[in-house]
Amino acid sequence: MKMKYILLSMLSITSAFAYTSHAAPATANTTTAAPATAATSAAPVPAVTPATTAAAPAQAPASADISGTYQCQGYDPYNKNNYNFPNVTITKNGDVYNIQWQDANGNPLMLGNAVQNPDAINAYAIMYWPLKRDYYNVGLYVRKPDGTLESHWLSASQGLVGTETCTRK
């Protein structure tokens, strides 16, 4: 239940970010007609307010499925080092993506889940945990136009931000 709450909270944050970063400024452009006189019509002419439409932000197609095998490199601010995961497998199961980070021998090191943000379809909230530790990390994958996944992540118990870039194999 705690994981679902965290992922839903992250979706709300990414939705708010997507909305505020793409919202068009409001414009007030009201034109009023001359008042009716006895020589013209007895009914007044209502004010006309032109509709303003904002261009929709460019987004990845709705079918932006991130399933596949990736190689991921990143920076760990806790250990102050660069890291490399040669095999990261992402599989889709309904609305949830299951993620497994593996070492060079194919042994799982971390497991996680991701959900796609319905309002910013190139954004995926992620939560993952190392198999031999008792903490979890949260982050946000952003799918770039070339299919690369870029992430900013942090440990739930500390406030340092790490980065990760995953390239599809």
Buried (B, 14 or more C-beta within 10 A) or exposed (E): EEEEEBBEEBBEBBBEBBEEEBEEEEEEEEEEEEEEEEEEEEEEEEEEEEEEEEEEEEBBEEEEEBEBBBBBBBBBBEEEEEEEBBBBBBEBEEEEBBBBBBEEEEEEBBBBBBBBBEBBBBBBBBBBBBEEEEEBBBBBBBBEEEBBBBBBBBBEEEEEEBBBBBEBE
